[in-house]
Amino acid sequence: MRQKLTTLFLLIFVSSLFAGVVFSEYSATPATDRVTITWSTKSETNVKAFVILRSNDDKTFVELKRINPQGPGTQYSYVDENVVFKDISPLFYKIKAIDDNGRVVDESDGMIVHPNISGIFRTWGAIKAMFR
């Protein structure tokens, strides 16, 4: 009897470790004036919405958008078009999966996005070339 209880407890414990895993992959990709956040899901059990968050300091995040779940395995995408890279400071993004009560079911790791300044260097190179 004791062995059955121990096995049952272990099974419940291991299941609970993986029950909250929602995301299979996620990324944030910068462009000149926007950042595209993409993610896929393994499971969407008890997920009411996905919340996309942005921060300038990786501490204080603001909510950008809530997206309704479409089913496990779905590839999601959100474009943050309100990006203004003022200098070379990075931006930070997170995605949270929340349930009906607003509790976090799963949360992505922070995604660091550095400004895409290659276009600036290409423009400067073109200007220099004009005066050669």
KOLTORZA-623782 format. One record per residue: x, y, z of N, C-alpha, C in turn; residue number from 1. Coordinates in steps of 0.05 Angstrom, whole numbers. Each point is the difference from the previous one (the first is absolute). Example, Ala and Ser with C-alpha at 12.3 -4.5 7.8 and 13.67 -1.06 7.14 Angstrom:
<vexlos>
n.X / n.Y / n.Z / ca.X / ca.Y / ca.Z / c.X / c.Y / c.Z / seq
264 / -114 / 156 / -18 / 24 / 0 / 18 / 24 / 0 / 1 .
-7 / 21 / -14 / 16 / 24 / 1 / -15 / 22 / 14 / 2 .
</vexlos>
This chain:
<vexlos>
n.X / n.Y / n.Z / ca.X / ca.Y / ca.Z / c.X / c.Y / c.Z / seq
17 / -24 / 0 / -17 / 24 / 0 / 17 / 25 / 0 / 1 .
21 / 0 / 17 / 18 / 23 / 2 / 14 / 5 / -27 / 2 .
8 / -21 / -13 / 14 / 3 / -26 / -19 / 11 / -21 / 3 .
-26 / -7 / 0 / -19 / 10 / -18 / -4 / 30 / 4 / 4 .
-2 / 8 / 26 / -3 / 28 / 6 / 25 / 16 / -9 / 5 .
23 / -11 / 5 / 25 / 14 / -8 / 1 / 3 / -31 / 6 .
-7 / -21 / -14 / -1 / 1 / -29 / -20 / 20 / -10 / 7 .
-24 / 0 / 12 / -21 / 19 / -7 / 10 / 29 / 5 / 8 .
12 / 5 / 23 / 10 / 26 / 6 / 21 / 9 / -20 / 9 .
18 / -18 / -7 / 22 / 6 / -19 / -12 / 7 / -27 / 10 .
-20 / -15 / -9 / -13 / 4 / -25 / -14 / 28 / -1 / 11 .
-14 / 6 / 22 / -13 / 26 / 1 / 21 / 23 / 1 / 12 .
22 / -4 / 14 / 20 / 20 / 2 / 13 / 5 / -27 / 13 .
8 / -21 / -14 / 12 / 3 / -27 / -20 / 13 / -19 / 14 .
-25 / -8 / 1 / -20 / 11 / -18 / -3 / 30 / 6 / 15 .
1 / 8 / 25 / -3 / 28 / 6 / 23 / 17 / -9 / 16 .
24 / -12 / -3 / 23 / 14 / -10 / -4 / 8 / -29 / 17 .
-14 / -17 / -16 / -3 / 5 / -28 / -28 / 11 / -7 / 18 .
-18 / 2 / 19 / -27 / 8 / -6 / -1 / 30 / -8 / 19 .
18 / 16 / 11 / -1 / 29 / -7 / 15 / 7 / -25 / 20 .
14 / -19 / -12 / 16 / 6 / -24 / -18 / 5 / -23 / 21 .
0 / 24 / -10 / -17 / 8 / -22 / 16 / 5 / -25 / 22 .
22 / 14 / 2 / 15 / 9 / -23 / 20 / -21 / -9 / 23 .
0 / -5 / -26 / 21 / -18 / -12 / 23 / 17 / -10 / 24 .
-5 / 24 / -10 / 21 / 18 / -9 / -11 / 28 / -1 / 25 .
19 / 20 / 2 / -8 / 28 / -2 / 25 / 16 / -8 / 26 .
-5 / 23 / -13 / 22 / 17 / -7 / -10 / 29 / -5 / 27 .
19 / 19 / 1 / -6 / 28 / -6 / 21 / 9 / -20 / 28 .
-9 / 10 / -23 / 18 / 8 / -21 / -3 / 29 / -7 / 29 .
22 / 16 / 2 / -2 / 29 / -6 / 1 / 6 / -29 / 30 .
-12 / 22 / -8 / 3 / 13 / -26 / 6 / 29 / 6 / 31 .
0 / 17 / -20 / 7 / 27 / 4 / -18 / 14 / 20 / 32 .
-26 / -3 / -2 / -18 / 14 / 17 / -22 / -18 / 12 / 33 .
6 / -25 / 2 / -19 / -19 / 12 / 14 / -25 / 10 / 34 .
-15 / -15 / 16 / 10 / -26 / 10 / -22 / -20 / -4 / 35 .
7 / -23 / -11 / -20 / -21 / -5 / 5 / -22 / 21 / 36 .
-21 / -6 / 16 / 1 / -21 / 20 / -16 / -24 / -11 / 37 .
13 / -23 / 0 / -13 / -24 / -10 / 3 / -22 / 22 / 38 .
-20 / -18 / 1 / 1 / -22 / 18 / -18 / -22 / -9 / 39 .
6 / -24 / 9 / -16 / -24 / -5 / -6 / -13 / 27 / 40 .
-22 / -15 / 0 / -8 / -13 / 25 / 0 / -30 / -1 / 41 .
5 / -13 / 23 / -2 / -29 / 2 / -28 / -7 / 10 / 42 .
-9 / 16 / 19 / -26 / -5 / 13 / -13 / 27 / 5 / 43 .
-26 / 1 / 0 / -14 / 24 / 7 / -22 / -5 / 21 / 44 .
3 / -21 / 15 / -19 / -8 / 21 / -1 / 23 / 21 / 45 .
-24 / 9 / 5 / -6 / 21 / 20 / 11 / 27 / -8 / 46 .
7 / 4 / -25 / 10 / 26 / -9 / -23 / 17 / -12 / 47 .
-4 / 23 / 13 / -21 / 18 / -10 / 11 / 20 / -20 / 48 .
26 / 9 / 4 / 12 / 20 / -17 / 30 / -1 / 2 / 49 .
13 / 10 / -21 / 29 / 5 / 1 / 4 / 30 / 3 / 50 .
17 / 8 / 18 / 5 / 28 / 5 / 29 / 6 / -9 / 51 .
3 / 19 / -18 / 26 / 9 / -9 / 8 / 24 / 16 / 52 .
25 / -1 / 11 / 10 / 21 / 18 / 26 / 11 / -11 / 53 .
5 / 26 / 5 / 25 / 13 / -7 / 11 / 16 / 23 / 54 .
27 / 2 / 1 / 13 / 15 / 21 / 25 / 13 / -11 / 55 .
8 / 23 / 12 / 25 / 13 / -7 / 22 / -8 / 19 / 56 .
-7 / -13 / 23 / 21 / -6 / 20 / -1 / -29 / 10 / 57 .
-16 / -17 / -12 / -3 / -28 / 8 / -11 / -3 / 28 / 58 .
-13 / 21 / 11 / -12 / -1 / 27 / -29 / 8 / -1 / 59 .
-6 / 23 / -12 / -27 / 10 / -2 / -11 / -5 / -28 / 60 .
-19 / -18 / -2 / -11 / -7 / -26 / -28 / 13 / -4 / 61 .
-6 / 8 / -24 / -26 / 11 / -6 / -14 / -19 / -20 / 62 .
-26 / -3 / 3 / -15 / -18 / -18 / -4 / 14 / -27 / 63 .
6 / -14 / -21 / -4 / 10 / -27 / -25 / -10 / -13 / 64 .
-6 / -26 / 4 / -22 / -13 / -14 / -8 / -26 / 13 / 65 .
-25 / -7 / -2 / -10 / -26 / 8 / -11 / -14 / -25 / 66 .
8 / -25 / -2 / -8 / -16 / -24 / -14 / -25 / 10 / 67 .
-23 / -7 / -12 / -14 / -24 / 8 / 13 / -25 / -11 / 68 .
0 / -22 / 15 / 12 / -25 / -9 / -15 / -12 / -24 / 69 .
14 / -13 / -18 / -12 / -12 / -23 / 3 / -31 / -1 / 70 .
14 / -10 / 20 / 4 / -29 / 2 / 29 / -8 / 0 / 71 .
7 / -22 / 13 / 27 / -9 / 2 / 13 / -3 / -28 / 72 .
26 / 7 / -2 / 14 / -2 / -25 / -2 / 24 / -18 / 73 .
-16 / 19 / 9 / -4 / 24 / -17 / 26 / 18 / 1 / 74 .
6 / 11 / -23 / 22 / 20 / -2 / -12 / 27 / 2 / 75 .
7 / 15 / 21 / -11 / 27 / 5 / 20 / 21 / -8 / 76 .
-9 / 24 / -6 / 17 / 22 / -7 / -13 / 26 / 9 / 77 .
17 / 18 / 10 / -9 / 27 / 7 / 22 / 19 / -8 / 78 .
-8 / 22 / -13 / 20 / 20 / -8 / -4 / 25 / 17 / 79 .
21 / 7 / 15 / 0 / 24 / 16 / 10 / 23 / -18 / 80 .
-19 / 16 / -10 / 7 / 21 / -18 / 5 / 27 / 14 / 81 .
-2 / 0 / 27 / 4 / 24 / 15 / 28 / 0 / 12 / 82 .
20 / -8 / -16 / 27 / -2 / 10 / 15 / 24 / -10 / 83 .
13 / 14 / 18 / 18 / 21 / -7 / 27 / -5 / 14 / 84 .
19 / -9 / -15 / 27 / -4 / 11 / 14 / 26 / 2 / 85 .
2 / 11 / 24 / 12 / 26 / 4 / 31 / -1 / 0 / 86 .
10 / -23 / 8 / 29 / -3 / 1 / 6 / -30 / -3 / 87 .
22 / -9 / 10 / 6 / -28 / -3 / -10 / -17 / 23 / 88 .
-17 / 11 / 17 / -11 / -15 / 23 / -20 / -22 / -11 / 89 .
1 / -24 / 12 / -18 / -21 / -9 / -28 / 4 / 12 / 90 .
-19 / -15 / -12 / -27 / -2 / 10 / -3 / -29 / 10 / 91 .
-18 / -5 / 18 / -5 / -26 / 11 / -29 / -8 / -4 / 92 .
-5 / -24 / -9 / -27 / -10 / -4 / -5 / -26 / 15 / 93 .
-25 / -4 / 8 / -9 / -26 / 12 / -28 / -6 / -10 / 94 .
-6 / -25 / 0 / -27 / -9 / -6 / -10 / -16 / 24 / 95 .
-24 / 6 / 9 / -12 / -15 / 22 / -26 / -13 / -10 / 96 .
-4 / -25 / 8 / -25 / -14 / -5 / -15 / 2 / 27 / 97 .
-25 / 11 / -2 / -15 / 3 / 25 / -26 / -15 / -2 / 98 .
-11 / -8 / 24 / -25 / -14 / 0 / -24 / 18 / 5 / 99 .
-24 / -11 / 4 / -24 / 16 / 4 / 1 / 18 / 25 / 100 .
16 / -8 / 20 / 2 / 16 / 24 / 23 / 20 / -1 / 101 .
14 / 2 / -23 / 22 / 19 / -2 / 27 / -11 / 11 / 102 .
0 / -25 / 8 / 25 / -13 / 10 / 17 / -8 / -24 / 103 .
26 / 1 / 4 / 19 / -7 / -20 / 3 / -31 / -2 / 104 .
-7 / -11 / -23 / 3 / -28 / -5 / 29 / -7 / -8 / 105 .
11 / 18 / -17 / 28 / -3 / -9 / 10 / 27 / -8 / 106 .
26 / 4 / 0 / 12 / 26 / -7 / 26 / -6 / -15 / 107 .
4 / 14 / -22 / 25 / -3 / -14 / 23 / 13 / 15 / 108 .
24 / -8 / -6 / 23 / 14 / 10 / 1 / 28 / -13 / 109 .
14 / 18 / 12 / 3 / 26 / -13 / 15 / -1 / -26 / 110 .
-10 / 14 / -20 / 12 / 1 / -26 / 13 / 27 / -4 / 111 .
26 / 1 / -3 / 14 / 26 / -3 / 2 / 6 / -30 / 112 .
-8 / 25 / -6 / 0 / 9 / -28 / 18 / 25 / -2 / 113 .
21 / -2 / -15 / 18 / 22 / -5 / -9 / 15 / -25 / 114 .
3 / 26 / -1 / -8 / 15 / -24 / 14 / -10 / -25 / 115 .
-14 / -1 / -22 / 11 / -7 / -25 / 12 / 25 / -13 / 116 .
25 / 5 / 5 / 12 / 25 / -9 / 16 / -4 / -26 / 117 .
-1 / -23 / -12 / 15 / -5 / -24 / -9 / 19 / -23 / 118 .
-26 / 6 / 0 / -11 / 19 / -21 / 13 / 27 / 3 / 119 .
5 / 9 / 24 / 13 / 26 / 5 / 28 / 0 / -12 / 120 .
15 / -22 / 6 / 27 / -2 / -11 / 0 / -1 / -30 / 121 .
-19 / -14 / -12 / -2 / -2 / -29 / -5 / 28 / -12 / 122 .
-18 / 15 / 13 / -6 / 27 / -10 / 24 / 18 / 3 / 123 .
14 / -1 / 22 / 24 / 16 / 3 / 21 / -8 / -21 / 124 .
2 / -25 / -5 / 19 / -9 / -21 / -7 / 11 / -27 / 125 .
-26 / 1 / -6 / -9 / 11 / -26 / 6 / 29 / -2 / 126 .
-4 / 15 / 22 / 6 / 29 / 0 / 30 / 4 / -4 / 127 .
17 / -15 / 14 / 29 / 3 / -4 / 8 / -6 / -28 / 128 .
-12 / -21 / -12 / 7 / -7 / -28 / -7 / 22 / -20 / 129 .
-21 / 15 / 6 / -8 / 22 / -18 / 22 / 22 / -2 / 130 .
15 / 3 / 21 / 20 / 22 / 1 / 28 / -10 / -7 / 131 .
3 / -24 / -8 / 27 / -10 / -8 / 7 / 8 / -28 / 132 .
</vexlos>
